[in-house]
Structure formats: C-alpha cells, structure tokens
C-alpha cells in the first residue's frame, strides 16, 4: 500500500537542502535553513523582500502559495527569468531549489533591486499571484461569497440570493487541507467529483478567536455533518440515507438507486471540504429541544417562529383552479401539489401571512395547516431508530451536547449520541450485549469534548436539517450569514430578474433589513463627482 508521508518528508528534506546551499551562495550560514520560521526570515532578507511577508508564510494554505512565489523570485536571482523558469520554480520548488543551490549558477541580487524593467509576463504573473494570495486570505479569514441553492430557508433567504458569510464573527478556522485549488470548494471548476484538494497534508481543526458566540436564531453556514462520505453522482439523499434505504453493500457496489441511476464511486472528504449548508440555529449547547405539532420548544418554552417561516397548508377550492396570479402576487414559488388525492385540494408551502391572504381568496373554501400527528413515525428522521418514533412536526425531547457536560448513556439513548462519540469526537465505540465500551473501557456515562448545535430551515416542511441528520459540531461551523449584495430570480427575463429590494440588505435573526442600495449608490455617485471635480481643478492649475 502506498504511503504519502515518506514523499512529504523527502520534499521537506530536498527543500531545506536547497535552501542551505542557496544561503551559502548568498553569503549566509547554511545551517540557518534548518531553523523553522527563522529560515523564512533569512530567505526574505537575502532576496531583499519585505520582512513582514514572513507572516504570510505562516498561514496554512496561503503559505504554500507564498513558497511558490518566493521560489520564483529566487530563480530570478540566479538569472533564470523566462516564464517557463518562473512556472517550474514555483510548482516544483522542492526540485528547483536544490537545482539552483547545488548547481554552478551564481547568486545575484533580484532584478527588482537593480531597477531593471520587468517583462510583461513577469508583471502579470506577479500581479495575479499576489491578487490570488490577497483574495485567499480574505476568503479564508474574513468573508466568503455564498449563493442560496435551495428553498430550505424560504422566505427568509431566497433561491438566487448572493450573500457574504462572515468568518470573523465566530472565529475563522485554520484551513485543514492547505494544498488546494484557489477559490474552489471540494471539486475542480467544471467538474462535479474531481477533488480540488490534496489530502497529503491535513491540519487539526483549530479556530481563531471570534467576536461572538452562536446565538439562537442566527443564520449559520456550516459543513454538512453527513457529508464526510458521499457518492460521486447522487448527492441527495446523502450516503448514510442511501445505506439505510438500500443497504451499505448495495450502495458500495454502485448499483442503480431507484430512478436516480447509479450513485457513483464513494468519496471520503476532509471536514472543511464537506458541502456547505445554511440553516437557522434553533438549539444551542446545553438546550433541551422539543417539537410538538410544528411548534418548537426550548427548555420548556415556546420558541419564537421566524416571521418569514413557511409551512405546508392544505388549500381546498370550490372546484375552480387556484389563482396563478395570486401566487405570483404573493411570491409563492414553492411547487403546488395535489393533496392526498382529495378533490379540489392542493398542498401549498407558504408563510402564515400568505396563508391568511390565500384564505381570503374568492374561490378558496378552507386553508388548513398540514401538520402530522404524534403517532406518525418517519424512519428517515433522526436518530433513525425505532426507540424514537419521531417526525418533522413532533420531535424530541432531545438534549443538545455542551462541551464539558456529562450524561448517562445506555443502549437506548446511545442512538442519539453514537455519531457524536464515535465520529465527531473520534472514540472507539463498541456495544456488547447491554454494555457499552468506549476506547475499550466500560462506560455508563460520557463527557462531551465540544459544543453542538441544532439547525433548522425556515421552510419547516421542505428542509433537510437537524431533524434528519442530528447535531452540527462546533468544528463544522463556517460562519454567519451577514449581507446580501445581490438577488436574482431564476428562470425570469432580465427585466424581472432583479429583486432590487433585497440588494444590499443585512441578514439578522428576524429576517433581512431594509435595502441600503440607494444610499450606497448615492455615496458612490458623490465620490465620483468629488474626484471628477478635483481632477478638473488640477487640469486648470496645470
């Protein structure tokens, strides 16, 4: 079996050996190449590069790109200035640096120091490289663009909303897979299943300090907890759901899944490369959550329902078809379906306010909330065990794990926390008869190592959320949905495509703020006018 660790060690040794000889050619002691971090400082010093670039070296992922940049600059110091030399020295630095160091080429000051004119190719490579580095730093530690792909957050967030996710609020995560294609998440552009990353090198889950903790009703982006193992073709239902429905062996053999076709080969993804989901945080660490007849209760108190939350309603007409113009006016975009073969009855997904408006329509006889009874059991609902006969409208009570909290465990409630103990917190878990063993020790209790959250979509009857796959671990949190900068309707002509009232709006626990588009445009226009007038005055003086 091939192991990548020896290859990584060889790359590190070759790079250090090359730097040792390069340092000596530049008049520095070769042993300085052996000292971590200090070797970066010496390298930048001999190349006459800014000393503070050393901080870019220390950023996982970005530091790897910085290594390629400095290697390219080093090749110029040895008079290797062609575009091919720059590309090879950047991509294959672990080969090129020893070539420069052990070869007969002489070290000279970089071309920038001699104020020589740079080639057009070099200028473009330099500009693009540093633009990529700057954008990667911003994307990794500050903000990342995100698009709402499904209707699970209707009507709070709509399909076609383009928003920024703040990673600073809860603290940005250090990249766990630093060697990856820039700006791609888990697949290369124009592909669906070709990984955009190399898992040769993986860092543990670490998070920088944040400005705030996750509060109830925050809209949060996170890595899908069940997204660690995925079929390359079918992404919904997820792999674990497919295994429950068809059997693990059947799925692994890549046999047809109903009318969805072949699932494809099975891929295992690192934590930070799992798919991004966006939901509202309903339960925080230490809460006890319960849902009865679609009403959420937190620690025994009824939770506030988001204003724009949608539910399913059975709408009965007097025999005439429902009014398409009314649906368009109320912006009811969810698919309207016949309801349980009942004549003249349809299933609508809409907000409570829209339900009242539909009820007042001329041809509507009744509008009834479609809520399941407590006796209805949905096997696909978490924890997917007969001990807990729950459904989307009747769920719990469920304790949400908190870091440091200890609970008693038995073979019954283990169904709730099995994945937490075994997968998220990396323990060996075995059940022998009525006894539970954790890391080969008999266990009657368990102490949680990190915080967990319960996430739900605002489209309460059309959202795959924690009711289906359980808790979201703290190390899966990506950031907080903060700002919608653009919103486009799908399948509409350009004249109707723009949702102008959603441009430049802020996302909060109640929904979204009013649009700040006009004030921003006004400020931009005033700034342009100021610089235009200032430029004209300079021309007159000249």
Steps between C-alpha positions, in 0.01 A plus 500: 500500500635844404567745786534871430689591822844394368443715190419803719815441704709482181349829375583671831857363504561596135365854559718555810807360323444738209458797733819403689709533183313812381565669836872422469512643146330815630753543782293359787571198719344189350387359835245782529286309252436242773334745742121516451356849436848656530590338167212690338633825645851436363358399162300824473801700623739376229236563231439856630130421548287664775562328836129494585437248221609247760147521647355391165731197509345396830142491369400142411407471135602856418850422626529224241425749222748743655766229481441478124521880462830533689644203310421682175672814630799287601528363146537857372789556741676219312418668166224251422245754376303326226130431555570126493763542774258697717225242460728201563669661800159573652329169438805277557687706759613186685693402184591844371651634824755213526574551128579867564691433820715206390545616141771731363271801465604813692277695736440867415260758636146468362408704198273722714801621699685605186190689379506310174186510294285191558359300211125518433466131587679551831285802590179308428616192691594713799173696497285187462692310768468770762136562408433129556687507832313810622162360392579164662586669830172694492300190402665286767493735796247779432214452253393242245237533229211254512192442284169365630451180294172360638173618650566361849526854648197649322375767545783640713767420242401434141645287224725738307608712799873575483638568843820540696573268791701655782764263635619751759183496712552150640873484422650388170625143476857423403486313165518126562597410141749774406593361158198580284396678181430871570134603543366148444323320785517123453498449123702649218318756281280346229506164678277344763714234659865579422649610836636854509734414787776260600461321831873429529517762773219560750496727804284447809184708545611831654306826521617858550327711768167643386294805589193309618353160572220341299168621633160345455340613170832593336515396134810282479706340221661169593650187348235232454564248785399200285714626212817321604411205272322571171415327170663677206174529302201502738518765773141482624414284692837490674715187521379396846136532398568291190662233717195488728265473202693257279772349721866597516623214280248587228611866494870410498443273199381806303164349408206712376318702768133506402443740210807706598746272323842394621634670816860497374816419690513585871724790609619594848545873550696693763289700744558840340419363154157367591210679330392835644147520642314805628231477770373685806640400839204388711677324786828597666731287721328385819146563372227238505294521183152367435259545208128444545259554211762710317559732797859498627558506877840581650545405865123477535422843348341557160760629257427804287414405141684703233266745329580364155487129595303279261279199576289262299126581465215300350305747284152396385327692221134506395584297191664770294882496459715697739597849384847506338502880508442494877798267543714737294378801697579331833831368361406140582767321301486155662349222290125467548396133510169308518435406861447129582269444203233715667294676230564874456766497776861606453812511715643852527827597671473856624534736795222545754430849366461367146276220629258764629504679164438179309217417739335831409506415130160473329521133394669362814280302741758418769870525586616240755854460637645167393646371826571136581365327807726383781428137410645536149848349477750603234796256492717756319476738796796511742612283674355249249417250774175337607561611860422857392186515285530865396398704196568852370216652703542294817858454609690459828557580775867504404793628705755693290855416612711766670876490540589359842147376574463138613196283429409144592496268198334167437412291197184705451622862497826392334305525172492878557869545572670212317630716214611772743708256703631287217544740203503861613709435812703212357448232765496125456144392581375144547176353630514151649159384609371765739846642569669796329876523459675826409869465415485143639370618838155426641298824489176602671550873437664727247652851517477704180816653355343783298178696455219398266207680336156415363428662161168535318392659175233770505310299240400263776334233283751503213836510672755221556643611832591378850166322522638261237872476581546625855751734656744744340840490677676825584798412280260484199394865537613718207351840580200727535283610207535876512432695180304450176668697222288373210183297446383352169189304413558180310336441162389860455580750221754767591228762559345286776815327623623758751359503852604861562349508849747228611817663365732625778297360789626359828398157633388492864304276735166651390565474126668764285534875544373765261709549186798736519547498123391860438714656779802301376441611140463860617829486694671344197363772269613777738847345520526487118384862476758607760792338321377628161483860625835465676659374178358791297643752750847342470478526119416872521793565737734314268 
